[in-house]
């Protein structure tokens, strides 16, 4: 009885819409990430080292 009620429920479209939205966003981010070339990431890769005048990894 419970499975029949759930099978006929109009609310089942909501999880399917959420899954579809997740897949669209995930695939878009994946595509944009894979489309960029390695030199485009160089400025971001150097961010942790900028402004590090002391060197040596010491913390005060």
Residue pairs with C-beta under 8 A, 6 or more apart in sequence:
6 12
